[in-house]
Amino acid sequence: MAAGLHYSLRALGGTMGAQWERERRETLFLMLPVALSVLPHLPHLPWWTGIGFFALFAWRLLLVLSGRWLPRASVRWAAAIACTAAIYAHYETLAGREPGVALLVLFLGLKLMEMHARRDLFVVIFLCFFLLLAAFFHSQSIATALTVAAALYGLLAAMLTMQFRQHETSIGQRLRSVGVLVAQALPIAAAVFLLFPRFGGPLWGMSGDTQRARTGLSDTMTPGNIAQLSESDEIAFRVLFDGAAPPTALLYWRGPVFGSFDGQVWRAHDARTAPAHAAAIEFDAQGENFRYTVTQEPTGRNWLFALEMPLRVESDSVRPILRPDLQLVSPTPIGERLRITMVSATGFRAGVHKSAASLRAWLALPAGFNPRTLGMAARWRAEESDAPGADERLVARALQLFRQQPFRYTLEPPLLGRDSVDDFLFGSRAGFCEHYASAFAVLMRALGVPARIVTGYQGGERNPVDGYWLVRQADAHAWAEVWLAQRGWVRVDPTAAVAPQRIERGLRLGENASDREVAARSLTRRLWFNLDAIGNAWNQWVLSYDRSRQQSLLARLGISADDWRQLAALLAGVLAALIGAVALLTLRPRLPRDPVVQAYESFCLRLAAVGLGRARHETASRHLARIARALDDTRLAQARRIVAAYERLRYAGTAPDRAAVRHLRKSVQAFKP
């Protein structure tokens, strides 16, 4: 191995002699927490940013290990200009969160290339602190928090290392010292977290967050777009029922409603043509009500998802609005995780007393599209009389068509042409839920039955660890609603006529999943459920601790959250008590214990246990001479070596060698009088 290259952790502890200078040891100790500080940003930055940083990181590490000189200032200036130009070329600006973080990551790598004095080490540490803070802009998950905590622990240990002057302690001692500091700070941090006034919005939210594209449902529906979500396990929202949950077949989570069709794409009604009157809802008094709490992930949209049909909505952070089409929305886009408590009834009737004029918008069809479907509808209508119940019979006939003809449910249907409904009903007969919902709604409108498309989520999966129902993007679904006299708007799910297992068992365990495949996933799924429960607990108790939860906590303490004087007095009192307790425990004078003396006292305790204790006035040698006859030759030889080592280390006049101290301890542990 070349001179100066020693791949050993002993180098970090300062025990490899003069060839390892103090600055080089401190630099090596700092490199790992620096890498951890950048790690949370890598998935959110351009790929070349991470490569650029770790190229600089590896270069600096090799320079430390080899003892070579740092690059010249001109090289560093050229690299800084190149990094700035690259960031500007990619983002077309240097202002903003994303370009700022990317620039900070690259400049941190450049700062490593001029880090040679203690002041530079501190600059690098404080740059890492900024990066750790910025990591929560991207994600506040428990994985991010653990990574930040590990990096912070290492940075604090590096700062503590730099405070040592002549004497350097071991790595273990440094880490233990930081652990003590963190343990002292945790109660104070918890008190500030619980009692410091919360803001109305998210701490890490920014004005542009709600406009960022996210995976999920769209504000339009074209056959095929929900099929793209079927492979996404991303969580849309979580639900915790207060009691028993409804059967999976009744778990319809209502979302965007579409009533305008141009022949290819379904959209929500234009505000100028949409029905203006809300549909009156009549709930079945004999039906069962379900109370539950929805924890909805940020979507950047204003859609709220509720089990059909919500009776009551309770939330301190949002004021939900029920639109005339029965869609529940928020006045503002959802830019943060949201908790809403709702009560829903699965037995209801909506819009029973609608007028013909208000239903006209739900009958419109584009001219010149799907002639075969229109022709079939005309024949069906001619075959039906105008007697009461004709519309119900036409709905049943359409569902019977899907059951009897060779329609099949598939996530990879063939492409459809201009007359998409004709191609589907009379050609491919293969599709996903939006194909069936779209074809059914067009057929119903052609028959003179008001119809619309409802998108949302169907089903979910219960986590047996914490009891939460997980509704994923893969559960995205589309169904239809038709208006029937004396019944109002009625949900009709044509997908259930073709693939009932999709509704009864959920998409992830569809008809193609065998029992053997399900059993093979069981162990992995149990592990995933446990990890998800931990992450959900983090979301519920830490990230979801908002202003309303703080107000509830203060109310239980008898303090009004609006009275800032009481809140300030409580916070000051709690902090004073905690700081006083920490000071009482940590500021007591403690004399450092000599490890050599500790080892000899342990030796004396072993002798005292058999009646050979040392008098307070006796020296080690006099004590050994007095008890020599009570020991056999083997134990006497061991005792003499221990006493000789003790006297040599105790009275040598210089700091004892660590290896010699460890040897003395082992000798004492091996001595059995």
MOLINWO-V156850 format. One record per backbone hydrogen bond with DSSP energy under -1.0 kcal/mol. CO is the residue of the C=O (numbers start at 1). NH is the residue of the N-H. If there is no record, write none. Layout:
# MOLINWO-V156850
CO;NH  CO;NH
This chain:
# MOLINWO-V156850
2;5  6;8  8;11  9;12  10;15  17;20  21;25  22;26  23;27  24;28  25;29  26;30  27;31  30;34  31;35  32;36  33;37  34;38  35;39  38;41  39;42  41;44  42;45  46;49  46;50  47;51  48;52  49;53  50;54  51;55  52;56  53;57  54;58  55;59  56;60  57;61  58;62  59;63  60;64  61;65  62;66  63;67  72;76  73;77  74;78  75;79  76;80  77;81  78;82  79;83  80;84  81;85  82;86  83;87  84;88  85;89  86;90  87;91  88;92  96;100  97;101  98;102  99;103  100;104  101;105  102;106  103;107  104;108  105;109  106;110  107;111  108;112  111;114  112;115  114;116  117;121  118;122  119;123  120;124  121;125  122;126  123;127  124;128  125;129  126;130  127;131  128;132  129;133  130;134  131;135  133;136  134;137  135;139  141;145  142;146  143;147  144;148  145;149  146;150  147;151  148;152  149;153  150;154  151;155  152;156  153;157  154;158  155;159  156;160  157;161  158;162  161;164  170;174  171;175  172;176  173;177  174;178  175;179  176;180  177;181  178;182  179;183  180;184  181;185  182;186  185;189  186;190  187;191  188;192  189;193  190;194  191;195  192;196  206;209  208;211  209;212  221;266  222;225  226;229  229;232  232;474  234;473  236;297  237;471  238;295  239;469  240;293  247;250  248;251  250;252  251;459  252;308  253;457  256;455  258;453  260;267  265;262  266;221  267;259  267;260  270;273  270;274  280;351  282;349  284;287  288;346  290;344  291;242  292;342  293;240  294;340  295;238  296;338  301;334  302;330  306;254  309;345  312;343  314;341  321;329  323;326  327;323  328;304  329;321  333;335  334;299  334;300  338;296  340;294  341;314  342;292  343;311  343;312  344;290  347;284  349;282  350;489  351;354  355;359  359;362  360;363  362;451  370;374  371;375  372;376  373;377  374;378  375;379  376;380  377;381  378;382  379;383  387;390  389;393  390;394  391;395  392;396  393;397  394;398  395;399  396;400  397;401  398;402  399;403  400;404  401;405  405;407  408;431  418;420  419;423  420;424  421;425  422;426  423;428  424;429  429;408  431;410  432;436  433;437  434;438  435;439  436;440  437;441  438;442  439;443  440;444  441;445  442;446  443;447  444;449  445;448  450;483  452;481  453;258  454;479  455;255  456;477  457;253  461;470  463;467  468;463  469;239  470;461  471;236  471;237  472;475  473;476  475;458  477;456  479;454  480;492  481;452  482;490  484;487  484;488  488;484  490;482  492;480  493;496  495;499  499;502  500;504  501;505  507;510  510;513  514;518  515;519  516;520  517;521  521;525  522;526  523;527  524;528  525;529  526;530  527;531  528;532  529;533  530;534  531;535  532;536  533;537  534;538  535;539  536;540  537;541  538;542  538;543  539;544  542;545  544;546  546;550  547;551  548;552  549;553  550;554  551;555  552;556  553;557  554;559  555;558  560;563  562;564  563;567  564;568  565;569  566;570  567;571  568;572  569;573  570;574  571;575  572;576  573;577  574;578  575;579  576;580  577;581  578;582  579;583  580;584  581;585  582;586  583;587  594;598  595;599  596;600  597;601  598;602  599;603  600;604  601;605  602;606  603;607  604;608  605;609  607;610  607;612  608;611  615;618  619;623  620;624  621;625  622;626  623;627  627;630  628;631  632;636  633;637  634;638  635;639  636;640  637;641  638;642  639;643  640;644  641;645  642;646  643;647  644;648  645;649  646;650  647;651  657;661  658;662  659;663  660;664  661;665  662;666  663;667  664;668  665;669  666;670
